[in-house]
């Protein structure tokens, strides 16, 4: 009986944690992907002699 309750609880916790993780990724983006994009974008900008002063600031938010 206790083993069955433990398995049911573990499955419930696993499913609920996956749902929270999915909501976080949908709202904020994947942190690892964002890190890669920032790294490669910086290298690309340095290679093309683009400075941050040349970029247009985003005023939508």
Buried (B, 14 or more C-beta within 10 A) or exposed (E): EEEEEEEEEEEEEEEEEEEEEEEEEEEEEEEEEEEEEEEEEEEEBEEEEEEEEEEEEEEEE
